């Protein structure tokens, strides 16, 4: 214990004795630390913003579905119902724990133009929901045209982007072809009650070659009756559990029953790709920072080694063992990196508290579901950043420390005399 204390005291003294080298290394570590923290905040902002968006607009906080693989996707929905429904075990668990949830039926439908006698557009996701429950929970939805009529059994609400692409308006009669539980395909008639859109969020209209949100909302009871699904059965379960209190148990139950668990963005592959793309950019930036950090600190450590050869040679001449020198140099590295990283964290924290209402990225706001970017102080980013800085500092110190163990004090003093 005393040895560690002595190492720390000597480390502080040595750090002060070499101000130029440590100042330069400190700047590199400081800037790298700020970038690591900022990078972590970017991805966290994107994930949390889209999670909140989907929770209040489409899917709830998370979903359990009987669809397998990519068939769960809402952007490119499956035209066939899954072989099994949500197990009663999961329903019983939700009821027992009084978790807020809603049963759903989701299926891909083919749009048929009666006037032209042809199919048109991409397959929309026809979503059977409990009107009374979900229209209250999906608080980011608003009817921008028409009105909701609970007494109209085949009434349907259409997402604005999709309605615009097909030039639908409130009051239109539309025909959709769907497969029932017997795998038979029949036409079904619906009336557009209203056009819905989000109250706040990013507009993805025209951002891709297909419709991002081809969503049609219809009564769960009506759709179940038309497709031959038994009463109280469901293809999917939307769960509202913001704190994630029941998430772990439900994920386990879903796995045990061969069902899929996913969060909102994972149900919309293209949006999930947007979030992952931001993560990829962030990882690329982080990798570039690491390379620059290793090269810069290695060069500066080599400079420090040559600057301290006489000092180290003197210690060897007085009987200092190699492991003692290695321990001292490593302790200097840890102490210095920790001090600089702590300073960077303090500076970044002040920035997060004085950042105002956030940064509007304009067209790039799509990465954050239309919200402003707000720099956050994420604990996980702090831990990852600190460990990364220590590892990089260690890597860049290996060769200089190795050279230190090979110093011959006779050669050092002979060179000094010359």
N, C-alpha and C positions, 0 to 999 in steps of 0.2 A: 504493500500500500504506500509506504514511504517512497519507494522507488518511482511509482507512478506520479506522486506529488512532485518529486524532484524533477522528473522528466517534464512535467507541465510548467514548472517554474523556469527551467532552462529554455523551454520552447518559447515562452513569452519574451525572455531576454534575447534569444537569437532572432526572433521575428523583428524586434526593434532594432537590432544591430545591422540588418540588411534591408533598409527601407526602400531602395530603388527596385530591387528584384521583387520584393513582396508587394510593393505598390502596383507594379505591372501585372503580376499574377492575380492580385486582388481585383483589378479592373476586369480582367478576363472572366474570372469566376463570378463576379458580381453581375455582369451583363448576361452571362449564360444562365445564372439562377433566375433573373428576371424573366428571360425568355422562356424558361421551363415552366415557371409559374403561370405566365400568360398563356402559353400553349395549352396547359391543363385546363385553364379557365375557358378557353375557346370551345373545347369538346364538351365540357360540362354544361356550358350555356346552351349548346346545340341540343344535347340530349334532353336536358330538363325542359327546354322550351317546346320541343316537339312532343315530349311525353305529356306535358300539360295540354298542349293543343289537341292531341288525339283523345285524351281523357275527357275533355269537355265538348268534343265535336263528333267523334266517331265511335271509339272503341272502349271507353272506360280506361281505368288505370292499367289493367292487363286483361288478357283474354285466355280462355281455354277452348280449344276447338277439336272436333273429331276429324277434321280434315288432316291429311298427312302431306308432308313435304310442302312444295310450293302451292298446292291446292288451297292452302289457307289464305293466300294473298287476296286482298280486296281490289287491287288494281287490275289483276288478270284472274278473275274468279273462275272456279271450276264449274262446268256446265252440268256436272253430275253430283248428286248428293253423296255424302260419305256412307260407307257400309254400316257404321254404328253411330249411335247417338251418345250424348253426354251421359255418363254413368250416374245412377241414383246415389252412389256413395258420395260423389262430389256435391250433388244437390243437397243431400242430408247434412253434410258438413257445413255448407253455407247457411242453411236454415238454422242449424243448431247454434252456430256462433253469431247469428244475426248479421251476417255480412251483406252489404248492399250489392246486389247483383241483378242481372236481367237475362232471361233466356232469349236466345235468338235462333233464327233460321236464316242461313245465307246460301244463296245459289246464284250461279251465273245465268243470265237470261239473254236470249237473242231477240233483238228489236226488229219487228216486222212492219214495213210500210204498206198499209192496206191499199193506199191509192196507187202506188207504183208496183205493188205485188212483188216486193223484194225485201231482203234483209239489209239493214244498214247499220253503220256505226260499230264500235267495239262492244264486247259483252259487258253490260253493267252488272254490278253486284246488287242483287235484290235482297234487301235485309229486312226480315220480319222482326219487328220489335214490339215491346209492350208500350203502346202509345203513352199511357198515363204515367208510367214510371220513367221511361227514357227521355221524353221531351222535357222533363224536369231536370234530369241528370245531365243531359247534353246541353249545358247552359250556354255554349258558344254558338249554337245553331239559332238562326233566325229566319223567319219566312219573309222573303223579300217581294213575293208576288203571290196572290191568291190567299187562301186561308185554310186552316186546319178544320176538318169536319169529321168528328169522331163517329158520326152516324153513317158515314159513307164507307161501307165494308171494303170495297175495292179501291178506295182512295189511296193515292200515292204521293209522296213528297220527293222531289227530284233535286239533286245537287245542281246548282246554277251553271257551273261550267259544262256539265253534261247536257243539261237542258238547252243551253245556248248552241252547243255543237249540233243538236238535232232540231233546233228551232221549235222546241216545245214551249208551250205556255200554259198557265193555269186554265183548267177547263177542258183540255184536250183529252180525247180518248186514245189510248195507245194499246198496242198488242205486243205481248211478250211470249215467246216460246220457251217452255221449261220442261225439264224431265222430272217426273214424279218419282215416288219411292219404288215403283215397279219398272223404272227405266223407260217409261213411255213418254214421248214428247208431244205436248199439246199446246195450243195457243190459249192465252188467258188475256182477258180484257181488263184494263185499269183506267181510272180517270185521274188526271193530274190535279190534285187539290191545290198544290202550291209549289213554288220554287224556293229552295232553302240555300243559305250560304252561311259562312262564318261571320260572327260579329267582329272578331279581330283575328289576324293571322296573315300568313304569307299567301299571296296569290300565285299559284303555279300554272295558271292558265297560259297555254302557249309555250310552256317550258319544255315540252317533250313531244314526241310524235304520237303519243297516245294520251288519253284522258287520265290524269293522275287520280281523280276521285270520282269514278263512275258509279256513284252511290244512289240507290233508289230505296226509300224507306216505305214500308207497308206494314199493315197490322200483322202481328205474329199469329194471332188466332186465325185470321183469314188465309194467310199463306199456308199454315199447317193443314187446314181443311182442304185446300186446293191440291196440295202435293201428297196428301194421304199420310201425313205424319201424325202419330198418335198424340192425344192430348197430354200436355205437360212435358213432352219430350223436346229436346233442343239439339241443334247442330253445334251451337256455340254458347258460351257463357261470357258475358261482359261483367267485369268485377270493378267496383269502385272502392279502392283500399289505398288511399294516398300515402299513408304511412308504411304500407307494406307489412302490416301486422300478421296477415294470414298468407302472405305470398309464398313463404317457404313450404308450408304444409300443402298448399294447393299445387305447387310445382311437383311435389312428391306424389300427391294423389293422381295428378295428370300422367306422370310417368308410369305409375303402377297400372293405370287403366289404358295405356297406349294412346294417350291423347297428347296434343301439343299445347304447351304454354308459350305465350309470347306477349310482348308489350306492343303498344300502338304502332310505333315506327316499323316494327318487324312484320306487321300485317300489311304494310304498304311498301313493297320491295323497292320502289324507286326512291321514296322518301328515306328509307333506311339506307339506301346507297348514298344519298346526299350527306347524311350524318357520317357514314363510314368514310366518304371522300374527304370530309373535313378532318377526320381522324388520321387518314393517310397523309394529308398535307402536313398535319401537326407532327406525325412521326418522322416525315422526311425532314422537316425543319429541325426536329430534335436530333436526328442523326447528323445533320450538317453541323449543328452546334457542338455535338460531341467530337466530331473530327477536328474542328477548329480549336476546341478546348484542349484536346490531347496534344495537338501539334504545338500550340502556343505555350502551354504549360511545360511541355517537354523541353522546348528550346530555352525557356526561362529558367527551368531547373538545372539544365546543363550550364547555363551562364552562372547560376548560383554555386554550382559545384566547383567550377574553376575559380570563382571568387573566394571560396572557403577552403581551398586545398591546404593552405598553410595552417589554418585553424584546426582542420581535421587531422593533418599530419602531426600537429603538436599533441593532440589528444591521444593519437596512437603511440607517439613516443613516450607519453606518460603512463602507458599501459592500458588504455581503453580497449576493450575487446570489440570485435566486429559486431556481435549481436547488440552490444550496448549502443554503438553508433547507429546501427539500423533502427533500434527502438527510439532513439532520440530524434532522428530525422523523420521517422513515421509519425511520432507524436507532434512534431512541429507542423507536419502536413495536415494532420487531423485538426489540431487547434486552430491553425490559420484558416483552413477551409470552413470550419464551423463558424468562426467569427465573421468571415465575409458572407457566408450564406445567411446567417442570422441578420446581418445588416441589410442584405438584399430583401429578406422576408419583411423586415420592418418597413423598409422603403416601399415595397409593393403593397403592404397592408395599408399604409397611409394613402397610396394612390387609389386603392379600392374604396376607401372611406370618403375620399374627396372627388370621386369621379362623377358626381352629379347624377343625372338621370340615365346615363348610359350613352353608348355610341350608336348612331344610326348608320348602318353600312349600306344604305340605299338598296340597289338591286341584289347585293350580297346578303341582305337580311333574310333571304330565303333559307339560309343555313340555320337561322335562329327562329324559324317559324314566324317571321315578320316582326319579331320583337327586337328591341335595341339590345346591343351587347353590353352586359354589365360585368366588369372584371370582378371576379370573386376570389376569395382566399380559401382554396380547397385543401383540406388536410391531407388527402391522398396525394395531391400534387406536391405538397411540401415534403412529405415523406419520400416520395419517388425522386424528387429533385435533389434532396439532401444525399440520399444513397448514391445517386448518379454522380454527383459532384465528388463524393468521397472516393468512389471507384475510379473515376477518371483521374483524380489527383494521384491516387495510388499507382495507376498504370503509368502515368507520365513521370513518376518518381522512381520506378523500378531500376532503370538503367543508371541514372545518377547515383542511386544508393549502392548499386552493384559496384560502380567505379570507386565509391567511397571505401568499400571493404578491401579494395586492392591497392590502396595508397601505401606507398613505402615512404616513411618520414625522412629517410636519408636522401632519397631522390628529391623530395619536396624542398628541403633546406639547401641542397646543392644547387637546385635551379634558382632559389632565392638569392644565393650568393652571386651567382653568375649574372 
